[in-house]
Amino acid sequence: MSLATAKHDVARKRPPRRIKARTSLLAHGEHMVWLTGGALVLAFVMIIGLLVLVFWQGGMTFWPKPIYEVQDVHGKWFLGEWSRSESFRPERHAFANLAGDAAIRAKTLVEKNDGIARRRLLRTGNRELTKRPFVWINDFEVEQEKKPEWALIFERVQWGNFYGFPVAFLVDGKVVAEKPAEIWEKFQEHHDEVRQRLEKRQELEKDGLGTLRKKENAARLAVRRAEIRFGKHSDAFESAQNHYRLTRQSCEQETERINDEIARLNAENARFQIKMRTAEGETPTISLADIVRAYPANQLDWSDKFAIYLSRWWEFLSDKPREANQEGGVYPAIWGTVAMTLLMTLIVVPFGVLAALYLREYAKSGPIISAVRVSIGNLAGVPSIVFGVFGLGFFCYLVGGHIDQTFYPERLPQPTFGTGGWGWASLTLALLTLPVVIVSTEEALAAVPSSMREGSYACGASKWQTIRRIVLPRAMPGIMTGMILAMARGAGEVAPLMLVGAVKMAPEVPIEGEFPYIQHSFMHLGFHIFDVGFQSPDSEASRPMVYTTTMLLIGIVATLNLLAIWLRARLRRHFQVSQF
């Protein structure tokens, strides 16, 4: 057999080669996998990037920075903290005010960086002296830069930070120390005592004078109430008027005593002062009572910086705001945000669950129920400011006005319920988040198997017994999901609150005021962010506070949601175990 014949036989015995059918890439769906996965990754990166920016900027706000003393080419000195820097391309006229070697050096420096220069923002403080607490300084205009050992930072009750060098410590107008180390020692020795007297004075003003004003006002309102109900010639009116005279007399005597005590504390605090020298050569005298915190920034080690960092955070979380909300704490805003969110949740969840129970378990399908469901869906898309206008008109003016006329006529024309407050704000946000709770509760009720209902009916249970013992427990995790979504949205809303109770400054929390506590104005972290970020006269000074308050608001909302998620998980485990 020849070789050609053998190859031919082998080729005949081989099975035919199968040609694989080419399928379209669209049939496999790989492009959709990449598209959807890429969209998820992009959204995840955007969220993580935003959180990293907020938490980095907010977390570093209170970390103490060193103080630099800078001299420019014109011989002018600046003292302060570097805030931030940016690159820019200087125009030709930027070098016009430079002469000689300074101009040559500046042009050479810029040319080496391909025409790009850097400028830094120096926080110089001393607002009452310079009228500009921040200064931009170009790097090519810096003649020298150093960190002086005895440069001090004063965080003050008013006028913001002060940067300078200690010159003398004064007691009763007499110099008792002139060397920087001795001045700093004297400051540490007396400052705590001064702050204690200042806190005592504030306590006397708040608890002493404030209580007396409330007592006198209550007696005055009692006279007005007796006049409205019984007339001016009644015994009740005369008795109330006599009580008011006695109350006013005792309050005046007690007020005079408290004012004398306050004057004594102020005079004692006024004895201690510190004389400073600024970078410009001015020598102002600062009272120790005006200083909240002070430290030599260039002498701090890591433990000192961390102690100041924690002290600033504690002040931020537990104190009241000052300096147009740019400094101090946000405790009233924290209280208002948490209290309003919890009260809103307690209002919206029962109403939302009851509405969803009727729609899902009792109502028969028809055009009216369909219209109600469509209306609920439309309400979820209504702008929040519309709910604010409704809350102002309905709750504040209509309901609150009628309550004032019926129960508090003696307080008019000063409204009690006919004005904004955290009670009306909570009701307004409850209306805003009601569609979320209804929809999520309906979905949770629909997810309960019909066999459970039928088994309950077969055992002789009534409709309500089946709902209460079978349906609601199994739907509870879904109801909790709706509550979590409502809390998350309600805590971050700002527009309605601007109309129904949130204010720029309310240093006292509502429970510290007069009855009715639920109708007092309040501060809110969301509104605080808006006010500091967009209404502040000094945007550079308020920028760090915006990031820090935003971080705090995110943390509070996350904490509330985590608590609700933990409760939902416990409920789910409980009902899964007890299912049979």
Buried (B, 14 or more C-beta within 10 A) or exposed (E): EEEEEEEEEEEEEEEEEEEEEEEEEEEEEEEEEEEEEEEEEEEEEEEEEEEEEBBEBBBEBBEBBBBBBBBBBEEBBBBBBBBEEEEEEBEEEBBEEBEEEBBEBBBEBBEEEEEEBBBBBBBBBBBEBBEEBBBEBBBBBBBEBEEBEBBBBBBBBEBBBBBBBBBBBBEEEEEEBEEBEBBBEBBEEBBEEBBEBBEEBEEBEEEBBBEBEBBBBEBBBBBBBBBEEBEEEEEBBBEBBEBBEEBBEEBEEBBEEBBEBBEEBBEBBBBBBBBBBBBBEEEBEBBBBBBBBBBBBBBBEEEBBEEBBEBBBEBBEEBBBBBBBBBBBBBBBBBBBBBBBBBBBEBBBEBBBEBBBEBBBEEEEEEEEEEBBEEBEEBBEEEBBEBBBBBBEBBBBEBBBEBBEEEBEBBBEEBBBBBBBBBBBBBBBBBBBBBBBBBBBBBBBEEBEEEBBEEBBEEEBEEEEBBEEBBBBBBBBBBBBBBBBBBBBBBBBBBBBBBBBBBBBBBBBBEBBBEBBBBBBBBBBBBBBBBBBEEBEBEEBBBBBBBBBBBBBBEBBEEBBEEBBEBBEEBBEEBEEEEE
